[in-house]
Amino acid sequence: MSNTPQELYAAWLNDANVDEATKNELRAIAAQPGEIEDRFYRELEFGTGGLRGVMGAGTNRMNRYVIGKATQGFANFLLGETDKPSVVIAHDSRNNSDTFSLEAACVLAANGIRTYLFRSLRPTPQLSFAVRDLKATGGIVVTASHNPPEYNGYKVYGADGGQLVPYQAEQVIGQIRDIASFDQVKRISRSEAEEQGLLVWLGDADDQRYVDTVVAQSVRPDVLKSGAGEALSVVFTPLHGAGNMPIRHVLAQAGFTNVNIVAEQEQPDGMFSTVKSPNPEEQEAFTLAMKLADEIGADIIVGTDPDCDRMGAVVKNDKGEYVVLTGNQSGALMVHYLLSNLQSQGKLPVNGAVIKTIVTSEMGADIAASYGCAVINTLTGFKYIGEKMSQFEADGSHAFLFGYEESYGYLTGTYARDKDAVVASLLICEAAAYYKSQGKTLYGVLLELYEKYGTYLEKLESRTLKGKDGVAQIGAIMDDWRSNPPQQIAGVAVERVLDYGLGLDGLPVENVLKYMLADGSWFCLRPSGTEPKIKVYFAVRGSNLEEASAALQQLVRTVMIRVDGEA
């Protein structure tokens, strides 16, 4: 196939494998050279979350042909790794997710690969669990996480239940690149796949094994069963995604009887019609949940994104107002709750480890260290945490206790290799119930942790720069900061520059710059692997909230003036 956007556009129009509906979509943009270029100037690349893009026709879009080609490449990779590969596929509530999942299954089946498929939407972490539970050799999730409605995506997993790490992804990418035309993509129909026993539908028993396993991660089931679970008033919103049923089942089985669902956001909806963005990182996503919580006087609000791997929590502050906890705050609270209770029960292993990413707050690390646990840093992306977990399992060097990233991803337990909003919902609600039984709130405990470890505050700024020009702009920003590093920021000296593009600390090479300041604060520039964004992370540590807030504002303002001037 030719390489220029116009030639690729023409090739799709002339390809007998491309259906008429897709061709009509392409014909409609014949007089729009800019649109043609954007759709065909590249092929979607594997980032921190595999393939992800706007749905539509073209090589730079999510569609059944791009899915088919990616799946054929994955099939070729698997067939080169083992004699009898098998794959589990799950999907979320997004438009076309079910269609894309079946497309992938039919391609795998045509390659003689047995595929296990869920009959409807399921959480991404359940896919990770199912790969391990069924002893499959791979997995696929069709999701774009919390991206806007026009997006969809495709994440690939290995036999350990973790997302492919770079060296594995490169092998799959190589296989995909070797597919010169859609003629090389094998495919059989659903009925043929079923008849040949190559498409197996998963059922209730598979769901229950996952629920049972998550509930088994409870730290203090005795406290929940003694009435603390009943006493806690919970509001839960799945934000139109896959979290609705599994989280309700897990909370009920664990002993939470007062769980109230946000009715307007309960059912799957690929347009996510009640929110600007189905992202529990954003306060706006909790508007309806806060309204319900106000009406019933709830103790805690929990929200999950469409594929239910991210969890956000809302609690009452010391003034009785509902506030959204940051991912770093929720993570620190869960680390403290988990480790303190394991220690009090004599269950804290001597070689326990907490894993976090390089852009995650040091507060959780300090808490973990105070309990004698090792703290290990990885690059951004839960696949790297999963990779460390599998290393621990293989070499016995550490006992995994908790893994998390600032972007609302958490995991405890070794049953999966991806972040799990189901177990995070259980753990944060359990912590809230436990502390309520002691006359405390989660916010009150957070203030206690600030008193003990210091007031850690963090912020994330991101700038969206779309299309081919946006990619170039983001690259130029990173190049400028790399070649012209600041000597000081807001009057504070920059002590160290960590350029992860050089492969620091034994980590894979990644285009990330982190600046360590003399007062213990830091900031980090990182292009998103899944969205057309550049992200800037900030962190400070102060002696109180007022001091830390002022320092954070000054740091953010000074750095972003330069970033916005370059964007």
SEPA-576930 format. One record per residue (C-alpha): residue number from 1; x, y, z. Coordinates in pm, whole numbers, plus 50000, padded with zeros to 5 digits. Layout:
REM residues N
  pos     xx     yy     zz
  NUM      X      Y      Z
...
END
This chain:
REM residues 567
  pos     xx     yy     zz
    1  50000  50000  50000
    2  50120  50355  49924
    3  50229  50590  50197
    4  50088  50936  50119
    5  49750  51023  50276
    6  49585  51077  49936
    7  49715  50746  49802
    8  49601  50558  50113
    9  49262  50730  50084
   10  49232  50612  49722
   11  49348  50262  49817
   12  49068  50228  50074
   13  48810  50345  49818
   14  48934  50083  49569
   15  48975  49797  49817
   16  48721  49517  49767
   17  48753  49429  50137
   18  48617  49769  50247
   19  48237  49784  50272
   20  48018  50041  50097
   21  47917  50224  50415
   22  48282  50295  50491
   23  48348  50400  50132
   24  48049  50636  50140
   25  48189  50795  50455
   26  48518  50848  50271
   27  48352  50979  49955
   28  48182  51246  50167
   29  48522  51401  50251
   30  48660  51394  49894
   31  48676  51775  49883
   32  48839  51806  50227
   33  49214  51749  50187
   34  49282  51844  50549
   35  49037  51582  50675
   36  49183  51320  50440
   37  49531  51395  50568
   38  49424  51372  50932
   39  49257  51037  50873
   40  49545  50885  50675
   41  49871  51062  50766
   42  49962  50780  51006
   43  49844  50451  51150
   44  49719  50455  51507
   45  50011  50368  51735
   46  50031  50169  52056
   47  50068  50414  52346
   48  50035  50364  52723
   49  49692  50213  52654
   50  49734  50036  52318
   51  49534  50174  52024
   52  49304  50466  52088
   53  49145  50717  51853
   54  48836  50883  51710
   55  48597  50639  51544
   56  48560  50664  51168
   57  48711  50551  50838
   58  49087  50576  50787
   59  49419  50442  50914
   60  49426  50708  51187
   61  49079  50618  51311
   62  48918  50338  51510
   63  48716  50109  51281
   64  48668  49739  51212
   65  48949  49735  50954
   66  49207  49885  51188
   67  49079  49645  51458
   68  49103  49353  51214
   69  49458  49438  51111
   70  49570  49486  51472
   71  49409  49155  51568
   72  49575  48969  51280
   73  49908  49110  51397
   74  49832  48999  51753
   75  49730  48654  51625
   76  50058  48621  51433
   77  50247  48722  51748
   78  50063  48467  51964
   79  50105  48187  51712
   80  50477  48253  51715
   81  50483  48227  52096
   82  50283  47909  52162
   83  50121  47613  51987
   84  49769  47655  52126
   85  49700  48021  52205
   86  49372  48139  52353
   87  49240  48491  52410
   88  48977  48653  52632
   89  48796  48963  52501
   90  48595  49220  52699
   91  48445  49556  52611
   92  48286  49860  52775
   93  47973  50066  52703
   94  48114  50276  52419
   95  47952  50293  52077
   96  48073  50006  51855
   97  48258  49833  52141
   98  48050  49517  52101
   99  48096  49520  51722
  100  48472  49570  51748
  101  48498  49290  52008
  102  48316  49043  51783
  103  48531  49151  51488
  104  48845  49071  51687
  105  48699  48735  51794
  106  48616  48638  51434
  107  48970  48724  51319
  108  49128  48524  51602
  109  48898  48229  51531
  110  48997  48234  51164
  111  49354  48189  51283
  112  49254  47886  51489
  113  49276  48072  51820
  114  49009  47988  52077
  115  48847  48308  52203
  116  48643  48362  52519
  117  48398  48652  52489
  118  48175  48817  52749
  119  47813  48855  52636
  120  47793  49220  52743
  121  48008  49496  52890
  122  48254  49404  53165
  123  48523  49596  53357
  124  48873  49600  53214
  125  49017  49451  53537
  126  48778  49157  53504
  127  48940  49088  53168
  128  49280  49085  53338
  129  49145  48845  53600
  130  48979  48622  53337
  131  49301  48585  53136
  132  49470  48449  53449
  133  49166  48253  53568
  134  49115  48076  53234
  135  49491  48039  53178
  136  49460  48213  52843
  137  49767  48333  52655
  138  49632  48680  52581
  139  49351  48929  52619
  140  49189  49222  52444
  141  48976  49502  52585
  142  48782  49734  52357
  143  48758  50066  52542
  144  48876  50425  52536
  145  48858  50456  52914
  146  48736  50808  53001
  147  48792  50972  52661
  148  48508  51169  52495
  149  48226  50973  52324
  150  48373  50990  51973
  151  48671  50778  52083
  152  48725  50407  52114
  153  49030  50195  52177
  154  49189  49852  52185
  155  49416  49728  52463
  156  49617  49406  52438
  157  49716  49182  52730
  158  49968  48905  52780
  159  49938  48568  52951
  160  50005  48722  53294
  161  49693  48940  53260
  162  49895  49259  53218
  163  49897  49501  52928
  164  50181  49444  52689
  165  50496  49631  52789
  166  50706  49806  52521
  167  50925  49517  52407
  168  50616  49297  52363
  169  50413  49574  52200
  170  50698  49635  51954
  171  50678  49273  51842
  172  50303  49304  51785
  173  50351  49635  51605
  174  50609  49467  51383
  175  50359  49195  51297
  176  50092  49457  51221
  177  50330  49649  50993
  178  50401  49332  50798
  179  50034  49314  50695
  180  50042  49495  50362
  181  49672  49469  50277
  182  49337  49369  50422
  183  49357  49052  50210
  184  49602  48922  50472
  185  49348  48960  50753
  186  49179  48625  50808
  187  48817  48622  50922
  188  48532  48375  50966
  189  48172  48444  51068
  190  48042  48428  51424
  191  47839  48116  51349
  192  48141  47941  51195
  193  48354  48031  51498
  194  48088  47898  51735
  195  48040  47576  51538
  196  48414  47508  51541
  197  48434  47568  51917
  198  48665  47864  51859
  199  48424  48122  52007
  200  48320  48047  52364
  201  48075  48273  52548
  202  48148  48338  52917
  203  47867  48318  53173
  204  47750  48384  53530
  205  47999  48146  53691
  206  48289  48342  53540
  207  48144  48666  53681
  208  48096  48515  54027
  209  48456  48393  54049
  210  48569  48749  53986
  211  48330  48894  54246
  212  48435  48635  54506
  213  48801  48709  54442
  214  48756  49084  54481
  215  48554  49045  54802
  216  48836  48824  54937
  217  49063  49134  54931
  218  48867  49287  55220
  219  49108  49383  55499
  220  48862  49389  55789
  221  48560  49173  55695
  222  48497  49134  56069
  223  48433  49507  56104
  224  48199  49514  55803
  225  48000  49213  55922
  226  47967  49360  56272
  227  47757  49649  56142
  228  48003  49902  55999
  229  47898  49811  55645
  230  47533  49875  55722
  231  47611  50204  55896
  232  47791  50360  55599
  233  47575  50550  55350
  234  47722  50519  54999
  235  47628  50689  54671
  236  47765  50514  54363
  237  47768  50621  53998
  238  47907  50401  53719
  239  47891  50705  53482
  240  47703  50496  53223
  241  47981  50236  53218
  242  48075  49880  53308
  243  48099  49926  53686
  244  47729  49913  53771
  245  47669  49543  53837
  246  48011  49420  53959
  247  48053  49698  54215
  248  47700  49657  54346
  249  47752  49282  54378
  250  48089  49321  54551
  251  47969  49585  54798
  252  47656  49385  54882
  253  47852  49062  54930
  254  48103  49244  55153
  255  47827  49374  55382
  256  47735  49720  55253
  257  47356  49741  55257
  258  47307  50117  55217
  259  47430  50171  54861
  260  47239  50425  54651
  261  47282  50433  54272
  262  47260  50753  54068
  263  46964  50646  53854
  264  47035  50889  53567
  265  47382  50738  53519
  266  47306  50372  53593
  267  47246  50237  53242
  268  47513  50196  52971
  269  47522  50493  52733
  270  47795  50533  52473
  271  47720  50905  52445
  272  47762  50958  52824
  273  47473  51200  52793
  274  47466  51330  53153
  275  47831  51442  53171
  276  48078  51649  52970
  277  48333  51373  53026
  278  48284  51031  53194
  279  48594  51089  53404
  280  48591  51055  53784
  281  48902  51276  53793
  282  48675  51573  53714
  283  48438  51721  53972
  284  48170  51791  53710
  285  48121  51415  53664
  286  47993  51399  54024
  287  47725  51673  53992
  288  47429  51434  53998
  289  47592  51211  54259
  290  47651  51509  54491
  291  47288  51611  54452
  292  47174  51264  54561
  293  47432  51255  54841
  294  47305  51588  54974
  295  46949  51458  54973
  296  47028  51144  55172
  297  47326  51266  55376
  298  47569  51012  55230
  299  47908  50951  55391
  300  48090  50883  55067
  301  48040  50901  54689
  302  48218  50660  54457
  303  48234  50699  54079
  304  48396  50485  53810
  305  48487  50547  53447
  306  48333  50359  53149
  307  48563  50054  53161
  308  48572  50061  53543
  309  48945  50070  53596
  310  48952  50420  53754
  311  48776  50513  54078
  312  48710  50859  54220
  313  48585  50925  54573
  314  48400  51223  54721
  315  48388  51282  55097
  316  48278  51555  55338
  317  48550  51794  55450
  318  48584  51950  55795
  319  48317  52207  55699
  320  48066  51941  55595
  321  48108  52013  55223
  322  48153  51738  54964
  323  48501  51747  54808
  324  48652  51523  54541
  325  48964  51349  54667
  326  49257  51354  54428
  327  49400  51025  54312
  328  49702  51089  54531
  329  49487  51154  54839
  330  49273  50843  54786
  331  49587  50641  54727
  332  49753  50765  55046
  333  49439  50690  55248
  334  49416  50336  55111
  335  49787  50270  55165
  336  49752  50385  55528
  337  49432  50187  55588
  338  49570  49871  55430
  339  49914  49871  55593
  340  49800  49983  55940
  341  49538  49708  55955
  342  49769  49440  55819
  343  50021  49539  56082
  344  49767  49538  56366
  345  49657  49188  56261
  346  50014  49061  56233
  347  49971  49006  55859
  348  50217  49264  55724
  349  50486  49069  55533
  350  50850  49157  55599
  351  50914  49192  55227
  352  50597  49390  55149
  353  50608  49636  54860
  354  50402  49929  54732
  355  50443  50026  54366
  356  50368  50372  54229
  357  50447  50574  53917
  358  50704  50852  53881
  359  50429  51117  53860
  360  50249  50996  54173
  361  50281  51181  54506
  362  50552  51082  54752
  363  50301  51087  55039
  364  50193  50726  54991
  365  50560  50631  54958
  366  50642  50795  55291
  367  50351  50616  55458
  368  50459  50282  55312
  369  50819  50337  55421
  370  50703  50409  55777
  371  50559  50056  55785
  372  50886  49908  55662
  373  50760  49844  55309
  374  50970  49881  54995
  375  50850  50148  54751
  376  50916  50094  54382
  377  50866  50357  54110
  378  50763  50279  53754
  379  50690  50481  53442
  380  50334  50605  53391
  381  50094  50328  53291
  382  49964  50046  53507
  383  50121  49792  53272
  384  50454  49872  53436
  385  50309  49807  53782
  386  50167  49479  53652
  387  50508  49389  53510
  388  50669  49443  53852
  389  50400  49225  54015
  390  50479  48941  53777
  391  50851  48984  53853
  392  50774  48953  54226
  393  50573  48639  54157
  394  50860  48489  53958
  395  51153  48576  54187
  396  50984  48598  54530
  397  51173  48919  54608
  398  50870  49109  54740
  399  50511  49053  54844
  400  50290  49290  54646
  401  50055  49488  54869
  402  49930  49788  54674
  403  49990  49957  54340
  404  49859  50292  54230
  405  49894  50595  54007
  406  49773  50951  54054
  407  49521  50913  53771
  408  49279  50719  53995
  409  49412  50370  53926
  410  49455  50127  54221
  411  49503  49758  54287
  412  49542  49539  54592
  413  49564  49161  54559
  414  49747  48960  54293
  415  49442  48826  54104
  416  49481  49084  53824
  417  49756  49285  53658
  418  49565  49604  53590
  419  49409  49879  53796
  420  49071  49781  53933
  421  48801  50031  54027
  422  48594  49745  54172
  423  48845  49654  54442
  424  48928  50023  54491
  425  48559  50097  54553
  426  48550  49816  54809
  427  48867  49932  54983
  428  48778  50304  55003
  429  48426  50223  55130
  430  48570  49975  55380
  431  48816  50239  55505
  432  48531  50491  55539
  433  48319  50238  55731
  434  48610  50139  55957
  435  48694  50498  56047
  436  48327  50589  56091
  437  48302  50310  56350
  438  48580  50497  56534
  439  48403  50833  56506
  440  48629  50957  56224
  441  48584  51061  55861
  442  48818  50991  55570
  443  48888  51363  55542
  444  48974  51376  55911
  445  49215  51087  55868
  446  49372  51267  55570
  447  49436  51572  55791
  448  49594  51342  56051
  449  49824  51204  55782
  450  49918  51560  55679
  451  50007  51632  56042
  452  50229  51326  56059
  453  50392  51316  55716
  454  50360  51673  55585
  455  50101  51842  55367
  456  50143  51705  55017
  457  49950  51879  54741
  458  49953  51797  54371
  459  49799  51929  54052
  460  49776  51820  53689
  461  49754  52064  53400
  462  49701  51941  53045
  463  49684  52110  52707
  464  49506  51947  52412
  465  49685  51993  52077
  466  49502  51795  51812
  467  49602  51656  51475
  468  49934  51642  51293
  469  50021  51999  51392
  470  49946  51920  51756
  471  50185  51625  51754
  472  50457  51856  51619
  473  50379  52123  51881
  474  50401  51874  52167
  475  50733  51748  52031
  476  50866  52104  52005
  477  50767  52182  52366
  478  50949  51874  52494
  479  51256  51951  52281
  480  51271  52308  52413
  481  51246  52209  52780
  482  51503  51935  52724
  483  51758  52161  52553
  484  51687  52472  52764
  485  51617  52348  53120
  486  51533  52621  53374
  487  51791  52697  53642
  488  51523  52811  53885
  489  51144  52825  53904
  490  50957  53087  54106
  491  51278  53170  54291
  492  51354  52807  54382
  493  51662  52639  54234
  494  51619  52338  54005
  495  51850  52079  54163
  496  51810  51788  53920
  497  51662  51718  53581
  498  51550  51359  53527
  499  51530  51284  53155
  500  51356  50948  53123
  501  51429  50963  52750
  502  51775  50842  52855
  503  51637  50530  53024
  504  51693  50621  53390
  505  51697  50379  53684
  506  51669  50075  53461
  507  51330  50192  53332
  508  51232  50177  52963
  509  51307  50486  52754
  510  51014  50728  52757
  511  50974  51092  52657
  512  50930  51232  53010
  513  51112  51519  53186
  514  51101  51563  53564
  515  51247  51867  53742
  516  51340  51833  54110
  517  51349  52162  54304
  518  51556  52253  54610
  519  51253  52281  54841
  520  51139  51923  54771
  521  50876  52018  54514
  522  50884  51890  54157
  523  50711  51912  53822
  524  50705  51679  53524
  525  50627  51717  53152
  526  50484  51416  52970
  527  50306  51376  52635
  528  49999  51156  52677
  529  50021  50814  52519
  530  49647  50791  52457
  531  49524  51146  52389
  532  49647  51448  52188
  533  49769  51618  52505
  534  50077  51729  52686
  535  50044  51677  53061
  536  50227  51872  53330
  537  50233  51728  53683
  538  50312  51936  53992
  539  50382  51839  54354
  540  50474  52034  54668
  541  50515  51952  55035
  542  50445  52213  55304
  543  50398  52237  55679
  544  50029  52325  55644
  545  49754  52356  55383
  546  49786  52732  55343
  547  50161  52721  55283
  548  50141  52421  55049
  549  49852  52575  54850
  550  50041  52901  54796
  551  50356  52718  54687
  552  50160  52497  54447
  553  49982  52793  54286
  554  50310  52975  54232
  555  50479  52669  54083
  556  50190  52596  53846
  557  50158  52958  53734
  558  50530  52999  53659
  559  50570  52674  53464
  560  50248  52706  53265
  561  50332  53060  53148
  562  50624  52907  52958
  563  50430  52600  52838
  564  50137  52810  52713
  565  50375  53044  52538
  566  50512  52748  52343
  567  50180  52571  52278
END
